[in-house]
Amino acid sequence: MAQDTVVEISNVWKIFGARSSDALKAVQERGLTKAEILKEYGAVVGVADVSLSVNRGEIFASWDCRVAANLPSFVTSIAC
């Protein structure tokens, strides 16, 4: 049976910090690592170049790590 993709994301990044845009540009242009981004920009790479697809009948859930720091958090669930 052919897979019926209903949600697809490609090359998603999430960088936390005041200079997140500069940090992303550095990753893309200079290939910096997570450790180098932290040292040079004081930014934390939370999501690095994630791609995924969710097919009909699958369930996908994600959450962030801010719960550990008692910050507002989110949970995303997709049922297809």
Rosetta constraint file for C-alpha pairs under 8 A:
AtomPair CA 3 CA 55 HARMONIC 6.28 0.50
AtomPair CA 3 CA 56 HARMONIC 7.43 0.50
AtomPair CA 4 CA 55 HARMONIC 5.33 0.50
AtomPair CA 4 CA 56 HARMONIC 5.56 0.50
AtomPair CA 5 CA 53 HARMONIC 6.41 0.50
AtomPair CA 5 CA 54 HARMONIC 5.77 0.50
AtomPair CA 5 CA 55 HARMONIC 4.18 0.50
AtomPair CA 5 CA 56 HARMONIC 6.19 0.50
AtomPair CA 6 CA 53 HARMONIC 7.54 0.50
AtomPair CA 6 CA 54 HARMONIC 6.04 0.50
AtomPair CA 6 CA 55 HARMONIC 5.54 0.50
AtomPair CA 6 CA 56 HARMONIC 6.11 0.50
AtomPair CA 6 CA 80 HARMONIC 7.06 0.50
AtomPair CA 7 CA 53 HARMONIC 5.55 0.50
AtomPair CA 7 CA 54 HARMONIC 5.12 0.50
AtomPair CA 7 CA 55 HARMONIC 6.99 0.50
AtomPair CA 8 CA 51 HARMONIC 7.58 0.50
AtomPair CA 8 CA 52 HARMONIC 5.81 0.50
AtomPair CA 8 CA 53 HARMONIC 4.20 0.50
AtomPair CA 8 CA 54 HARMONIC 6.38 0.50
AtomPair CA 9 CA 50 HARMONIC 7.76 0.50
AtomPair CA 9 CA 51 HARMONIC 5.34 0.50
AtomPair CA 9 CA 52 HARMONIC 5.52 0.50
AtomPair CA 9 CA 53 HARMONIC 6.40 0.50
AtomPair CA 10 CA 49 HARMONIC 7.57 0.50
AtomPair CA 10 CA 50 HARMONIC 6.32 0.50
AtomPair CA 10 CA 51 HARMONIC 4.10 0.50
AtomPair CA 10 CA 52 HARMONIC 6.52 0.50
AtomPair CA 11 CA 48 HARMONIC 7.84 0.50
AtomPair CA 11 CA 49 HARMONIC 4.35 0.50
AtomPair CA 11 CA 50 HARMONIC 5.06 0.50
AtomPair CA 11 CA 51 HARMONIC 5.26 0.50
AtomPair CA 12 CA 47 HARMONIC 7.04 0.50
AtomPair CA 12 CA 48 HARMONIC 6.77 0.50
AtomPair CA 12 CA 49 HARMONIC 4.96 0.50
AtomPair CA 12 CA 50 HARMONIC 4.95 0.50
AtomPair CA 12 CA 51 HARMONIC 6.54 0.50
AtomPair CA 13 CA 24 HARMONIC 7.95 0.50
AtomPair CA 13 CA 45 HARMONIC 7.80 0.50
AtomPair CA 13 CA 46 HARMONIC 7.60 0.50
AtomPair CA 13 CA 47 HARMONIC 5.01 0.50
AtomPair CA 13 CA 48 HARMONIC 4.98 0.50
AtomPair CA 13 CA 49 HARMONIC 5.28 0.50
AtomPair CA 13 CA 50 HARMONIC 6.79 0.50
AtomPair CA 14 CA 45 HARMONIC 6.28 0.50
AtomPair CA 14 CA 46 HARMONIC 5.47 0.50
AtomPair CA 14 CA 47 HARMONIC 4.83 0.50
AtomPair CA 14 CA 48 HARMONIC 6.86 0.50
AtomPair CA 15 CA 20 HARMONIC 5.39 0.50
AtomPair CA 15 CA 21 HARMONIC 7.97 0.50
AtomPair CA 15 CA 23 HARMONIC 7.56 0.50
AtomPair CA 15 CA 24 HARMONIC 7.16 0.50
AtomPair CA 15 CA 43 HARMONIC 6.56 0.50
AtomPair CA 15 CA 44 HARMONIC 5.61 0.50
AtomPair CA 15 CA 45 HARMONIC 4.45 0.50
AtomPair CA 15 CA 46 HARMONIC 5.63 0.50
AtomPair CA 15 CA 47 HARMONIC 6.88 0.50
AtomPair CA 16 CA 20 HARMONIC 5.88 0.50
AtomPair CA 16 CA 43 HARMONIC 5.51 0.50
AtomPair CA 16 CA 44 HARMONIC 5.12 0.50
AtomPair CA 16 CA 45 HARMONIC 6.37 0.50
AtomPair CA 16 CA 46 HARMONIC 6.92 0.50
AtomPair CA 17 CA 42 HARMONIC 6.68 0.50
AtomPair CA 17 CA 43 HARMONIC 4.55 0.50
AtomPair CA 17 CA 44 HARMONIC 6.58 0.50
AtomPair CA 18 CA 43 HARMONIC 7.23 0.50
AtomPair CA 19 CA 23 HARMONIC 6.19 0.50
AtomPair CA 19 CA 41 HARMONIC 6.29 0.50
AtomPair CA 19 CA 42 HARMONIC 7.60 0.50
AtomPair CA 19 CA 43 HARMONIC 6.71 0.50
AtomPair CA 20 CA 24 HARMONIC 6.15 0.50
AtomPair CA 20 CA 41 HARMONIC 7.81 0.50
AtomPair CA 20 CA 43 HARMONIC 6.23 0.50
AtomPair CA 21 CA 25 HARMONIC 6.28 0.50
AtomPair CA 22 CA 26 HARMONIC 6.22 0.50
AtomPair CA 22 CA 41 HARMONIC 7.76 0.50
AtomPair CA 23 CA 27 HARMONIC 6.28 0.50
AtomPair CA 23 CA 37 HARMONIC 6.13 0.50
AtomPair CA 23 CA 41 HARMONIC 6.22 0.50
AtomPair CA 23 CA 43 HARMONIC 7.03 0.50
AtomPair CA 24 CA 28 HARMONIC 6.25 0.50
AtomPair CA 25 CA 29 HARMONIC 5.96 0.50
AtomPair CA 26 CA 30 HARMONIC 5.25 0.50
AtomPair CA 26 CA 31 HARMONIC 6.69 0.50
AtomPair CA 26 CA 32 HARMONIC 6.35 0.50
AtomPair CA 26 CA 37 HARMONIC 7.94 0.50
AtomPair CA 27 CA 31 HARMONIC 4.52 0.50
AtomPair CA 27 CA 32 HARMONIC 4.78 0.50
AtomPair CA 27 CA 33 HARMONIC 7.15 0.50
AtomPair CA 27 CA 37 HARMONIC 7.73 0.50
AtomPair CA 28 CA 32 HARMONIC 7.89 0.50
AtomPair CA 32 CA 36 HARMONIC 5.76 0.50
AtomPair CA 32 CA 37 HARMONIC 6.33 0.50
AtomPair CA 33 CA 37 HARMONIC 6.20 0.50
AtomPair CA 34 CA 38 HARMONIC 6.27 0.50
AtomPair CA 34 CA 44 HARMONIC 7.11 0.50
AtomPair CA 34 CA 45 HARMONIC 6.00 0.50
AtomPair CA 35 CA 39 HARMONIC 6.23 0.50
AtomPair CA 36 CA 40 HARMONIC 5.86 0.50
AtomPair CA 37 CA 41 HARMONIC 5.45 0.50
AtomPair CA 37 CA 42 HARMONIC 6.76 0.50
AtomPair CA 37 CA 43 HARMONIC 6.04 0.50
AtomPair CA 37 CA 44 HARMONIC 7.03 0.50
AtomPair CA 37 CA 45 HARMONIC 7.62 0.50
AtomPair CA 38 CA 42 HARMONIC 4.52 0.50
AtomPair CA 38 CA 43 HARMONIC 4.79 0.50
AtomPair CA 38 CA 44 HARMONIC 5.65 0.50
AtomPair CA 38 CA 45 HARMONIC 7.89 0.50
AtomPair CA 39 CA 43 HARMONIC 7.84 0.50
AtomPair CA 54 CA 58 HARMONIC 6.27 0.50
AtomPair CA 54 CA 59 HARMONIC 7.42 0.50
AtomPair CA 54 CA 60 HARMONIC 6.93 0.50
AtomPair CA 54 CA 80 HARMONIC 7.51 0.50
AtomPair CA 55 CA 80 HARMONIC 6.80 0.50
AtomPair CA 56 CA 80 HARMONIC 4.72 0.50
AtomPair CA 57 CA 79 HARMONIC 7.02 0.50
AtomPair CA 57 CA 80 HARMONIC 5.06 0.50
AtomPair CA 58 CA 79 HARMONIC 6.14 0.50
AtomPair CA 58 CA 80 HARMONIC 5.77 0.50
AtomPair CA 59 CA 77 HARMONIC 7.17 0.50
AtomPair CA 59 CA 78 HARMONIC 5.64 0.50
AtomPair CA 59 CA 79 HARMONIC 4.48 0.50
AtomPair CA 59 CA 80 HARMONIC 6.48 0.50
AtomPair CA 60 CA 77 HARMONIC 5.64 0.50
AtomPair CA 60 CA 78 HARMONIC 5.15 0.50
AtomPair CA 60 CA 79 HARMONIC 6.56 0.50
AtomPair CA 61 CA 75 HARMONIC 7.10 0.50
AtomPair CA 61 CA 76 HARMONIC 5.45 0.50
AtomPair CA 61 CA 77 HARMONIC 4.24 0.50
AtomPair CA 61 CA 78 HARMONIC 6.35 0.50
AtomPair CA 62 CA 75 HARMONIC 5.78 0.50
AtomPair CA 62 CA 76 HARMONIC 5.26 0.50
AtomPair CA 62 CA 77 HARMONIC 6.60 0.50
AtomPair CA 63 CA 73 HARMONIC 7.44 0.50
AtomPair CA 63 CA 74 HARMONIC 5.77 0.50
AtomPair CA 63 CA 75 HARMONIC 4.49 0.50
AtomPair CA 63 CA 76 HARMONIC 6.33 0.50
AtomPair CA 64 CA 73 HARMONIC 6.25 0.50
AtomPair CA 64 CA 74 HARMONIC 6.34 0.50
AtomPair CA 64 CA 75 HARMONIC 7.18 0.50
AtomPair CA 65 CA 69 HARMONIC 7.77 0.50
AtomPair CA 65 CA 73 HARMONIC 7.50 0.50
AtomPair CA 66 CA 70 HARMONIC 6.34 0.50
AtomPair CA 66 CA 71 HARMONIC 5.24 0.50
AtomPair CA 66 CA 72 HARMONIC 6.68 0.50
AtomPair CA 66 CA 73 HARMONIC 5.76 0.50
AtomPair CA 67 CA 71 HARMONIC 5.78 0.50
AtomPair CA 67 CA 72 HARMONIC 6.91 0.50
AtomPair CA 67 CA 73 HARMONIC 5.90 0.50
